[in-house]
């Protein structure tokens, strides 16, 4: 009896030893240096590096757009296999944090964007597929904190770290967290570093400890720069002398959890052999990696990849392995084949297949219980992703499953109206966000205004057939040459939301279809724009509009804005952002009969942005002296000489001063000063210094003692 019990115990121990073992996950953080959809050359360098590391999860920073993450996924990670997936981007404007992971080892079970004043901190939660039941899930944060030295930048990094602290302090204290990314920390004495390491409910441990910048003894911890000279991609130079990139672990990984922990000694800066302090990685040979890998690291980015491994308790599975095939793109009406022929069972045979739809518009799957199935792609109006799950069962009743995604891309034939129209207000900073956010689309419209700025000549396009939801802002890359006003253009760009502003960004293709088109401004009421995010204002965002009969009620501020109000005190901001020429500074009380401009939204406010001087029309009620009818100005408007004819009653006056002034009340030219004996004057259109006065609104101003007569005229060049 005792022997039998011992035998049974031995068998049980043997089964336990066979059922559970240990496995590792390789974690990488990598700043990809503004990687976008057009970086195909650099993608080849990244592929060499990634193939060398063979990672399971890669947290990425400085991803320009969805096209960039797609290029990395397809041409780097899945070039030789289909074992990787990407997580969602946060769609902030400045640059994105991305994640790419090996789907055969981990499953993405959630994601979270933590807003900061600069860039979101992105969180991705994972479970391990072959882990023993007692192994916890975990979250990796990918962060890109404010760069550069100085107290202001240090303060901003601290504020960003506080946002992460606030989020973690509200979560389950038993959860496992990893913070990875380009933290831009210059010293372990920075408040941001101390907060992360010592001042949170779950402190983050630094596996390789403190460091000193500009200290050769710490060179093995440094992660930037791979270059000492500029190579044309905008990356930082100076050689290896900074530790900016980190992988930090919560203490569950380092102290308390034997089933999921950091693997001691695994933290490595790939390519940093300790011999390249203040040097380029390709300056001489490299003792840590082959020279071709060092060269690839040099040309891929100005940051080194940082690697750490976690070790976990795994289970030895005898379950069948399902393969649902490669992700595909499809067109409407096409018959798509779902292929499970690469599924297998390691110790038996598969006896059944089951295809089910997980997401997307409902369709009928033909032969859903066969190894291959099919369906007809439905009609959709926007780019749509459909997901299908293959579940296989073996001869012992064990099951396995896999997902395949079918994307139906709809990318052409859009107008600003299609992009803008929305009935959902959104949450947080979103203000009626576009339903197409995150997509790369072809959009056609007419250019209504171009910002007069050499570096960022951003512009607006508008749908000429619509009077609401018809305009959109185009945020361009440095070096982009904008199309002229009046051009009908076809743009290929990413659809983004920037703190409530819908915009086209990362323009990759521009075709001018026609020229000299005109769009008349839509007349709106100031009340539509007088509040923050609202449906009344949102329908005019990006559109050319006009407001009538408004009085200046707020003087020019430090943002080059002034404020006008209608008779009901509905206030509108008039903003200089798009204006070309001398920006007006009208006196309080001046009445504008008309102001034209484009509606913009930022800092939770709508504003009108005039384009040129003729977008302002002064009302007759702005004339100080009603007796100005005794003055005749001709021609008005004038292209050169301007004539002024006084009535006889205004002649033979003493102490008379006659000036030409601009809309700001500043003198442009002096016509007369003294005893008035004549009734005719001519202005040659030149300023006091002899230069031609620009196109604009001007005033004939005559002072007779304390009495002033003012009348408006227009000069057109």
KAUR-V973744 format. One record per residue. N is the residue number from 1. SS is DSSP state (H for helix, E for strand, C for the rest). PHI is phi as a letter, one per 40 degrees, with the letter a starting at -180 (* if undefined). Layout:
BEGIN
n->N ss->SS phi->PHI
n->N ss->SS phi->PHI
END
This chain:
BEGIN
n->1 ss->C phi->*
n->2 ss->H phi->c
n->3 ss->H phi->c
n->4 ss->H phi->c
n->5 ss->H phi->c
n->6 ss->H phi->c
n->7 ss->H phi->c
n->8 ss->H phi->c
n->9 ss->H phi->c
n->10 ss->H phi->c
n->11 ss->H phi->c
n->12 ss->H phi->c
n->13 ss->H phi->c
n->14 ss->H phi->c
n->15 ss->H phi->c
n->16 ss->H phi->c
n->17 ss->H phi->c
n->18 ss->H phi->c
n->19 ss->H phi->c
n->20 ss->E phi->b
n->21 ss->E phi->a
n->22 ss->E phi->b
n->23 ss->E phi->a
n->24 ss->E phi->b
n->25 ss->E phi->b
n->26 ss->E phi->c
n->27 ss->E phi->b
n->28 ss->E phi->b
n->29 ss->E phi->b
n->30 ss->E phi->a
n->31 ss->E phi->c
n->32 ss->E phi->c
n->33 ss->E phi->f
n->34 ss->E phi->f
n->35 ss->E phi->c
n->36 ss->C phi->b
n->37 ss->C phi->c
n->38 ss->C phi->b
n->39 ss->C phi->c
n->40 ss->H phi->c
n->41 ss->H phi->c
n->42 ss->H phi->c
n->43 ss->H phi->d
n->44 ss->H phi->c
n->45 ss->H phi->c
n->46 ss->H phi->d
n->47 ss->H phi->d
n->48 ss->H phi->d
n->49 ss->H phi->c
n->50 ss->H phi->c
n->51 ss->H phi->d
n->52 ss->H phi->c
n->53 ss->H phi->c
n->54 ss->C phi->f
n->55 ss->C phi->c
n->56 ss->C phi->b
n->57 ss->E phi->b
n->58 ss->E phi->b
n->59 ss->E phi->c
n->60 ss->E phi->b
n->61 ss->E phi->b
n->62 ss->E phi->f
n->63 ss->E phi->c
n->64 ss->C phi->c
n->65 ss->C phi->a
n->66 ss->H phi->c
n->67 ss->H phi->c
n->68 ss->H phi->c
n->69 ss->H phi->c
n->70 ss->H phi->c
n->71 ss->H phi->c
n->72 ss->H phi->c
n->73 ss->H phi->c
n->74 ss->H phi->c
n->75 ss->H phi->c
n->76 ss->H phi->b
n->77 ss->H phi->c
n->78 ss->C phi->b
n->79 ss->C phi->c
n->80 ss->C phi->b
n->81 ss->C phi->a
n->82 ss->C phi->b
n->83 ss->C phi->c
n->84 ss->E phi->b
n->85 ss->E phi->b
n->86 ss->E phi->b
n->87 ss->C phi->c
n->88 ss->C phi->c
n->89 ss->C phi->c
n->90 ss->C phi->c
n->91 ss->C phi->g
n->92 ss->C phi->c
n->93 ss->C phi->c
n->94 ss->C phi->c
n->95 ss->C phi->i
n->96 ss->E phi->b
n->97 ss->E phi->b
n->98 ss->E phi->b
n->99 ss->E phi->a
n->100 ss->E phi->b
n->101 ss->E phi->a
n->102 ss->E phi->c
n->103 ss->C phi->c
n->104 ss->C phi->c
n->105 ss->C phi->b
n->106 ss->E phi->b
n->107 ss->E phi->b
n->108 ss->E phi->c
n->109 ss->E phi->b
n->110 ss->E phi->i
n->111 ss->E phi->a
n->112 ss->E phi->a
n->113 ss->E phi->b
n->114 ss->E phi->b
n->115 ss->C phi->c
n->116 ss->C phi->b
n->117 ss->C phi->c
n->118 ss->C phi->b
n->119 ss->C phi->b
n->120 ss->C phi->c
n->121 ss->E phi->c
n->122 ss->E phi->b
n->123 ss->E phi->b
n->124 ss->E phi->b
n->125 ss->E phi->b
n->126 ss->E phi->b
n->127 ss->E phi->b
n->128 ss->E phi->c
n->129 ss->C phi->c
n->130 ss->C phi->b
n->131 ss->E phi->c
n->132 ss->C phi->c
n->133 ss->C phi->d
n->134 ss->C phi->c
n->135 ss->C phi->c
n->136 ss->C phi->c
n->137 ss->C phi->c
n->138 ss->E phi->a
n->139 ss->E phi->b
n->140 ss->E phi->b
n->141 ss->E phi->c
n->142 ss->E phi->b
n->143 ss->E phi->b
n->144 ss->E phi->b
n->145 ss->C phi->c
n->146 ss->C phi->d
n->147 ss->C phi->c
n->148 ss->C phi->g
n->149 ss->C phi->c
n->150 ss->C phi->h
n->151 ss->H phi->c
n->152 ss->H phi->c
n->153 ss->H phi->c
n->154 ss->H phi->c
n->155 ss->H phi->c
n->156 ss->H phi->c
n->157 ss->H phi->c
n->158 ss->H phi->c
n->159 ss->H phi->c
n->160 ss->H phi->c
n->161 ss->H phi->c
n->162 ss->H phi->c
n->163 ss->H phi->c
n->164 ss->H phi->c
n->165 ss->H phi->d
n->166 ss->H phi->d
n->167 ss->H phi->c
n->168 ss->H phi->c
n->169 ss->H phi->c
n->170 ss->C phi->c
n->171 ss->C phi->c
n->172 ss->C phi->c
n->173 ss->C phi->c
n->174 ss->C phi->c
n->175 ss->C phi->c
n->176 ss->E phi->c
n->177 ss->E phi->b
n->178 ss->E phi->b
n->179 ss->E phi->b
n->180 ss->E phi->b
n->181 ss->E phi->h
n->182 ss->E phi->c
n->183 ss->C phi->c
n->184 ss->C phi->f
n->185 ss->C phi->c
n->186 ss->C phi->c
n->187 ss->C phi->a
n->188 ss->C phi->c
n->189 ss->C phi->c
n->190 ss->C phi->c
n->191 ss->H phi->d
n->192 ss->H phi->c
n->193 ss->H phi->c
n->194 ss->H phi->c
n->195 ss->H phi->c
n->196 ss->H phi->c
n->197 ss->H phi->c
n->198 ss->H phi->b
n->199 ss->C phi->b
n->200 ss->C phi->b
n->201 ss->C phi->c
n->202 ss->C phi->b
n->203 ss->C phi->c
n->204 ss->E phi->b
n->205 ss->E phi->c
n->206 ss->E phi->c
n->207 ss->C phi->c
n->208 ss->C phi->b
n->209 ss->C phi->g
n->210 ss->C phi->c
n->211 ss->C phi->a
n->212 ss->C phi->b
n->213 ss->C phi->c
n->214 ss->C phi->f
n->215 ss->C phi->b
n->216 ss->H phi->c
n->217 ss->H phi->c
n->218 ss->H phi->b
n->219 ss->H phi->c
n->220 ss->H phi->c
n->221 ss->H phi->c
n->222 ss->C phi->c
n->223 ss->C phi->b
n->224 ss->E phi->a
n->225 ss->C phi->b
n->226 ss->C phi->c
n->227 ss->C phi->b
n->228 ss->C phi->b
n->229 ss->C phi->b
n->230 ss->C phi->c
n->231 ss->C phi->b
n->232 ss->C phi->g
n->233 ss->C phi->b
n->234 ss->C phi->g
n->235 ss->C phi->c
n->236 ss->C phi->c
n->237 ss->C phi->b
n->238 ss->C phi->h
n->239 ss->C phi->g
n->240 ss->E phi->c
n->241 ss->C phi->a
n->242 ss->E phi->b
n->243 ss->C phi->b
n->244 ss->C phi->b
n->245 ss->E phi->b
n->246 ss->E phi->b
n->247 ss->E phi->b
n->248 ss->E phi->b
n->249 ss->E phi->b
n->250 ss->E phi->c
n->251 ss->H phi->c
n->252 ss->H phi->c
n->253 ss->H phi->c
n->254 ss->H phi->b
n->255 ss->H phi->b
n->256 ss->H phi->b
n->257 ss->C phi->b
n->258 ss->C phi->c
n->259 ss->C phi->c
n->260 ss->E phi->a
n->261 ss->E phi->a
n->262 ss->E phi->c
n->263 ss->C phi->c
n->264 ss->C phi->d
n->265 ss->C phi->g
n->266 ss->C phi->c
n->267 ss->C phi->c
n->268 ss->E phi->a
n->269 ss->E phi->c
n->270 ss->C phi->c
n->271 ss->C phi->g
n->272 ss->C phi->c
n->273 ss->C phi->c
n->274 ss->C phi->g
n->275 ss->C phi->b
n->276 ss->C phi->b
n->277 ss->E phi->c
n->278 ss->C phi->f
n->279 ss->C phi->b
n->280 ss->C phi->c
n->281 ss->C phi->c
n->282 ss->C phi->c
n->283 ss->C phi->c
n->284 ss->C phi->g
n->285 ss->C phi->c
n->286 ss->C phi->b
n->287 ss->C phi->c
n->288 ss->C phi->c
n->289 ss->C phi->b
n->290 ss->C phi->d
n->291 ss->H phi->c
n->292 ss->H phi->c
n->293 ss->H phi->c
n->294 ss->H phi->d
n->295 ss->H phi->c
n->296 ss->H phi->c
n->297 ss->H phi->c
n->298 ss->H phi->c
n->299 ss->H phi->c
n->300 ss->H phi->c
n->301 ss->C phi->a
n->302 ss->C phi->c
n->303 ss->E phi->b
n->304 ss->C phi->c
n->305 ss->C phi->c
n->306 ss->E phi->b
n->307 ss->E phi->b
n->308 ss->E phi->a
n->309 ss->E phi->b
n->310 ss->E phi->b
n->311 ss->E phi->b
n->312 ss->E phi->a
n->313 ss->E phi->c
n->314 ss->E phi->b
n->315 ss->E phi->b
n->316 ss->C phi->c
n->317 ss->C phi->c
n->318 ss->C phi->b
n->319 ss->C phi->c
n->320 ss->C phi->c
n->321 ss->E phi->b
n->322 ss->C phi->c
n->323 ss->C phi->b
n->324 ss->C phi->c
n->325 ss->C phi->g
n->326 ss->C phi->c
n->327 ss->C phi->c
n->328 ss->E phi->b
n->329 ss->E phi->b
n->330 ss->E phi->a
n->331 ss->C phi->b
n->332 ss->C phi->d
n->333 ss->C phi->g
n->334 ss->C phi->c
n->335 ss->E phi->c
n->336 ss->E phi->b
n->337 ss->E phi->c
n->338 ss->E phi->b
n->339 ss->E phi->b
n->340 ss->C phi->b
n->341 ss->C phi->c
n->342 ss->C phi->c
n->343 ss->C phi->c
n->344 ss->E phi->a
n->345 ss->C phi->b
n->346 ss->C phi->c
n->347 ss->C phi->b
n->348 ss->C phi->a
n->349 ss->C phi->a
n->350 ss->E phi->c
n->351 ss->E phi->b
n->352 ss->E phi->a
n->353 ss->E phi->b
n->354 ss->E phi->a
n->355 ss->E phi->c
n->356 ss->E phi->b
n->357 ss->E phi->c
n->358 ss->E phi->b
n->359 ss->E phi->a
n->360 ss->C phi->h
n->361 ss->C phi->c
n->362 ss->C phi->c
n->363 ss->C phi->b
n->364 ss->C phi->c
n->365 ss->C phi->c
n->366 ss->E phi->c
n->367 ss->C phi->f
n->368 ss->C phi->c
n->369 ss->C phi->b
n->370 ss->C phi->b
n->371 ss->C phi->c
n->372 ss->E phi->b
n->373 ss->E phi->b
n->374 ss->E phi->a
n->375 ss->E phi->a
n->376 ss->E phi->c
n->377 ss->C phi->c
n->378 ss->C phi->c
n->379 ss->C phi->c
n->380 ss->C phi->b
n->381 ss->C phi->b
n->382 ss->C phi->b
n->383 ss->C phi->d
n->384 ss->E phi->b
n->385 ss->E phi->b
n->386 ss->E phi->b
n->387 ss->E phi->b
n->388 ss->E phi->b
n->389 ss->E phi->b
n->390 ss->E phi->b
n->391 ss->E phi->b
n->392 ss->E phi->b
n->393 ss->E phi->b
n->394 ss->E phi->c
n->395 ss->C phi->c
n->396 ss->C phi->b
n->397 ss->C phi->g
n->398 ss->C phi->c
n->399 ss->E phi->b
n->400 ss->E phi->a
n->401 ss->E phi->a
n->402 ss->E phi->a
n->403 ss->E phi->b
n->404 ss->E phi->b
n->405 ss->E phi->b
n->406 ss->E phi->b
n->407 ss->E phi->b
n->408 ss->E phi->b
n->409 ss->C phi->c
n->410 ss->C phi->b
n->411 ss->C phi->b
n->412 ss->C phi->b
n->413 ss->C phi->g
n->414 ss->E phi->c
n->415 ss->E phi->b
n->416 ss->H phi->d
n->417 ss->H phi->d
n->418 ss->H phi->c
n->419 ss->H phi->c
n->420 ss->H phi->c
n->421 ss->C phi->d
n->422 ss->C phi->a
n->423 ss->C phi->b
n->424 ss->C phi->b
n->425 ss->C phi->c
n->426 ss->C phi->g
n->427 ss->C phi->b
n->428 ss->C phi->g
n->429 ss->C phi->c
n->430 ss->C phi->c
n->431 ss->C phi->b
n->432 ss->C phi->f
n->433 ss->C phi->c
n->434 ss->C phi->c
n->435 ss->C phi->c
n->436 ss->C phi->b
n->437 ss->C phi->d
n->438 ss->C phi->g
n->439 ss->C phi->c
n->440 ss->E phi->b
n->441 ss->E phi->b
n->442 ss->E phi->c
n->443 ss->E phi->b
n->444 ss->E phi->b
n->445 ss->E phi->a
n->446 ss->E phi->b
n->447 ss->E phi->c
n->448 ss->E phi->b
n->449 ss->E phi->a
n->450 ss->E phi->b
n->451 ss->C phi->c
n->452 ss->C phi->c
n->453 ss->C phi->b
n->454 ss->C phi->c
n->455 ss->C phi->c
n->456 ss->C phi->b
n->457 ss->C phi->c
n->458 ss->C phi->c
n->459 ss->E phi->a
n->460 ss->E phi->b
n->461 ss->E phi->b
n->462 ss->E phi->a
n->463 ss->C phi->c
n->464 ss->C phi->c
n->465 ss->C phi->c
n->466 ss->C phi->b
n->467 ss->C phi->b
n->468 ss->C phi->a
n->469 ss->C phi->f
n->470 ss->C phi->b
n->471 ss->E phi->b
n->472 ss->E phi->a
n->473 ss->E phi->c
n->474 ss->E phi->b
n->475 ss->E phi->c
n->476 ss->C phi->b
n->477 ss->C phi->c
n->478 ss->C phi->d
n->479 ss->C phi->g
n->480 ss->C phi->c
n->481 ss->C phi->c
n->482 ss->C phi->c
n->483 ss->C phi->c
n->484 ss->C phi->c
n->485 ss->C phi->d
n->486 ss->C phi->g
n->487 ss->C phi->c
n->488 ss->E phi->c
n->489 ss->E phi->b
n->490 ss->E phi->b
n->491 ss->E phi->b
n->492 ss->E phi->b
n->493 ss->E phi->a
n->494 ss->E phi->c
n->495 ss->E phi->c
n->496 ss->E phi->b
n->497 ss->E phi->b
n->498 ss->E phi->b
n->499 ss->C phi->f
n->500 ss->C phi->g
n->501 ss->E phi->c
n->502 ss->E phi->c
n->503 ss->E phi->a
n->504 ss->E phi->c
n->505 ss->E phi->b
n->506 ss->E phi->f
n->507 ss->E phi->c
n->508 ss->E phi->b
n->509 ss->E phi->a
n->510 ss->E phi->b
n->511 ss->E phi->b
n->512 ss->E phi->c
n->513 ss->E phi->c
n->514 ss->E phi->a
n->515 ss->C phi->b
n->516 ss->C phi->g
n->517 ss->C phi->c
n->518 ss->C phi->b
n->519 ss->C phi->b
n->520 ss->C phi->c
n->521 ss->C phi->c
n->522 ss->E phi->c
n->523 ss->E phi->c
n->524 ss->C phi->b
n->525 ss->C phi->c
n->526 ss->H phi->d
n->527 ss->H phi->c
n->528 ss->H phi->c
n->529 ss->H phi->b
n->530 ss->C phi->c
n->531 ss->C phi->b
n->532 ss->C phi->c
n->533 ss->C phi->d
n->534 ss->C phi->a
n->535 ss->H phi->c
n->536 ss->H phi->c
n->537 ss->H phi->c
n->538 ss->H phi->c
n->539 ss->C phi->c
n->540 ss->C phi->b
n->541 ss->C phi->d
n->542 ss->C phi->g
n->543 ss->C phi->c
n->544 ss->E phi->c
n->545 ss->E phi->b
n->546 ss->E phi->b
n->547 ss->E phi->b
n->548 ss->E phi->b
n->549 ss->E phi->f
n->550 ss->E phi->b
n->551 ss->E phi->b
n->552 ss->E phi->c
n->553 ss->E phi->b
n->554 ss->E phi->a
n->555 ss->C phi->c
n->556 ss->C phi->d
n->557 ss->C phi->b
n->558 ss->C phi->c
n->559 ss->C phi->c
n->560 ss->C phi->f
n->561 ss->E phi->b
n->562 ss->E phi->b
n->563 ss->E phi->b
n->564 ss->E phi->b
n->565 ss->E phi->b
n->566 ss->C phi->c
n->567 ss->C phi->c
n->568 ss->C phi->b
n->569 ss->C phi->g
n->570 ss->C phi->c
n->571 ss->E phi->c
n->572 ss->E phi->b
n->573 ss->E phi->c
n->574 ss->E phi->b
n->575 ss->E phi->b
n->576 ss->C phi->c
n->577 ss->C phi->d
n->578 ss->C phi->b
n->579 ss->C phi->c
n->580 ss->C phi->b
n->581 ss->C phi->h
n->582 ss->C phi->c
n->583 ss->C phi->c
n->584 ss->C phi->c
n->585 ss->C phi->b
n->586 ss->C phi->c
n->587 ss->C phi->c
n->588 ss->C phi->d
n->589 ss->C phi->g
n->590 ss->C phi->d
n->591 ss->E phi->b
n->592 ss->E phi->b
n->593 ss->E phi->c
n->594 ss->E phi->a
n->595 ss->E phi->b
n->596 ss->E phi->b
n->597 ss->E phi->i
n->598 ss->E phi->b
n->599 ss->E phi->c
n->600 ss->E phi->b
n->601 ss->E phi->b
n->602 ss->E phi->a
n->603 ss->C phi->f
n->604 ss->C phi->g
n->605 ss->E phi->b
n->606 ss->E phi->c
n->607 ss->E phi->a
n->608 ss->E phi->b
n->609 ss->E phi->b
n->610 ss->C phi->c
n->611 ss->C phi->b
n->612 ss->C phi->a
n->613 ss->H phi->c
n->614 ss->H phi->c
n->615 ss->H phi->c
n->616 ss->E phi->b
n->617 ss->E phi->b
n->618 ss->E phi->c
n->619 ss->C phi->c
n->620 ss->H phi->d
n->621 ss->H phi->c
n->622 ss->H phi->c
n->623 ss->C phi->c
n->624 ss->C phi->c
n->625 ss->C phi->b
n->626 ss->H phi->c
n->627 ss->H phi->c
n->628 ss->H phi->c
n->629 ss->H phi->c
n->630 ss->H phi->c
n->631 ss->E phi->b
n->632 ss->E phi->b
n->633 ss->E phi->b
n->634 ss->E phi->a
n->635 ss->C phi->c
n->636 ss->C phi->a
n->637 ss->C phi->c
n->638 ss->E phi->b
n->639 ss->C phi->c
n->640 ss->C phi->a
n->641 ss->C phi->c
n->642 ss->E phi->b
n->643 ss->E phi->b
n->644 ss->E phi->b
n->645 ss->E phi->b
n->646 ss->E phi->c
n->647 ss->C phi->c
n->648 ss->H phi->d
n->649 ss->H phi->c
n->650 ss->H phi->c
n->651 ss->C phi->c
n->652 ss->C phi->f
n->653 ss->E phi->b
n->654 ss->E phi->c
n->655 ss->E phi->f
n->656 ss->E phi->b
n->657 ss->E phi->b
n->658 ss->E phi->b
n->659 ss->E phi->b
n->660 ss->E phi->b
n->661 ss->E phi->b
n->662 ss->E phi->c
n->663 ss->C phi->c
n->664 ss->C phi->c
n->665 ss->C phi->g
n->666 ss->C phi->c
n->667 ss->E phi->c
n->668 ss->E phi->b
n->669 ss->E phi->a
n->670 ss->E phi->b
n->671 ss->E phi->c
n->672 ss->E phi->a
n->673 ss->E phi->a
n->674 ss->E phi->i
n->675 ss->E phi->c
n->676 ss->E phi->c
n->677 ss->C phi->b
n->678 ss->C phi->b
n->679 ss->C phi->b
n->680 ss->E phi->b
n->681 ss->E phi->b
n->682 ss->E phi->b
n->683 ss->E phi->b
n->684 ss->C phi->c
n->685 ss->C phi->g
n->686 ss->E phi->b
n->687 ss->C phi->c
n->688 ss->C phi->d
n->689 ss->C phi->c
n->690 ss->C phi->g
n->691 ss->C phi->c
n->692 ss->E phi->c
n->693 ss->C phi->c
n->694 ss->C phi->c
n->695 ss->C phi->d
n->696 ss->E phi->i
n->697 ss->E phi->c
n->698 ss->E phi->b
n->699 ss->E phi->b
n->700 ss->E phi->c
n->701 ss->E phi->b
n->702 ss->E phi->b
n->703 ss->E phi->b
n->704 ss->E phi->b
n->705 ss->C phi->g
n->706 ss->C phi->c
n->707 ss->E phi->c
n->708 ss->E phi->b
n->709 ss->E phi->b
n->710 ss->E phi->b
n->711 ss->E phi->a
n->712 ss->E phi->c
n->713 ss->E phi->a
n->714 ss->E phi->b
n->715 ss->E phi->b
n->716 ss->C phi->b
n->717 ss->C phi->b
END
